Amino acid sequence: MTPGDDAAPDATERAAADDGDSRIDPAYYAVDTDASEAEFLAACKLYAREVVDAFGLSADVGRLDWQVSRRAKRRAGQVRYRDDEPEVVVLTWGYFERRGWAAMASTVRHELVHVHLLNEYGDGSHGERFERWAERLDTCVSCELFTTPEWWVVCEDCDAALARYRESKLVRRVDEYRCGECGGDLRLADGDTRVEAGDE
């Protein structure tokens, strides 16, 4: 694809990706949760190089700074960038501990899509381009919850729910806000209450 081309990958690119798919086995690079951060990042970078090569992504794994976050609770990974230039890939240790290597390998693919789209289009979003590439690389568009939030802000009318991990203004003054989906009244629920109800 040429820069600025929004079209889906053509047949040649799909065939190349299919060939790449058969060569890439995330399990080959797997590490256990008893690995050190250095071992974990080494495995992630080796796997990332294989994915980049197989799918023709415009990501230079060696030029990116790879880091581990032990604080993140809402995202499995993140690409930090400045002026549309990707600089850092951050991977969340808690997500790796709770979901394992296969989920983390998917996260590496997800972040590589971000790097590629930033390089090619200056696009760091989860828009249509991202969705097409995510499907091609068999990764998710958004991260499932992996830690129980302290609170849920729940709509009384449509049952929409927002996870909250800090005591934000919304949490402190929930009665002053309305649901963004339907305009209904909001209430605060304990994080464990929603989990017990099977809503995580």
Disulfide bonds with the S-S distance in Angstrom:
none
